[in-house]
Amino acid sequence: MKRRFIAGAKCPKCNAMDRVVMLTTHDDEWIECIECDYTEKRPTHVEPQQPEQADDVGVIQFKPR
């Protein structure tokens, strides 16, 4: 198991700074907070997004001079 601290990362649960570590095995990744034992698994499968269909409406942006 590979273990790496993430510099500048803040725990989503306890807001502790520089206490989040990323753990990696051959088939899984997750983060843990060493302060409060919060864990979060990294998604293993991300659905590809379909491109949006173009419509007949155009967008015009006006920029101030």
PEZIVEN-V72292 format. One record per pair of residues at least 4 apart in sequence whose C-alpha atoms are under 8 Angstrom apart, sorted by the first residue. I is the first residue (numbers start at 1). J is the second residue. D is the distance in whole Angstrom. If there is no record, write none. Layout:
I,J,D / I,J,D
This chain:
1,23,7 / 1,24,6 / 1,25,5 / 1,26,8 / 2,23,6 / 2,24,5 / 2,25,6 / 3,21,7 / 3,22,6 / 3,23,5 / 3,24,7 / 4,21,5 / 4,22,5 / 4,23,7 / 5,18,7 / 5,19,7 / 5,20,6 / 5,21,4 / 5,22,6 / 6,18,7 / 6,19,8 / 6,20,6 / 6,21,6 / 6,22,7 / 7,18,6 / 8,17,6 / 8,18,5 / 9,17,6 / 9,18,5 / 9,19,7 / 9,20,6 / 10,15,5 / 10,16,6 / 10,17,5 / 10,18,6 / 10,19,7 / 10,20,7 / 11,15,5 / 11,16,5 / 11,17,7 / 11,19,7 / 11,20,6 / 11,33,6 / 11,38,8 / 13,36,8 / 13,38,7 / 14,35,8 / 14,36,7 / 16,35,7 / 19,33,5 / 19,34,6 / 19,35,6 / 20,31,7 / 20,32,6 / 20,33,4 / 20,34,6 / 21,31,6 / 21,32,5 / 21,33,6 / 21,34,7 / 22,29,7 / 22,30,6 / 22,31,4 / 22,32,6 / 23,29,6 / 23,30,5 / 23,31,6 / 23,32,8 / 24,28,6 / 24,29,5 / 24,30,7 / 25,29,6 / 28,42,8 / 28,44,8 / 29,41,6 / 29,42,6 / 30,39,7 / 30,40,6 / 30,41,4 / 30,42,5 / 31,39,6 / 31,40,5 / 31,41,7 / 31,42,8 / 32,37,6 / 32,38,5 / 32,39,4 / 32,40,7 / 33,37,5 / 33,38,5 / 33,39,7 / 34,38,8
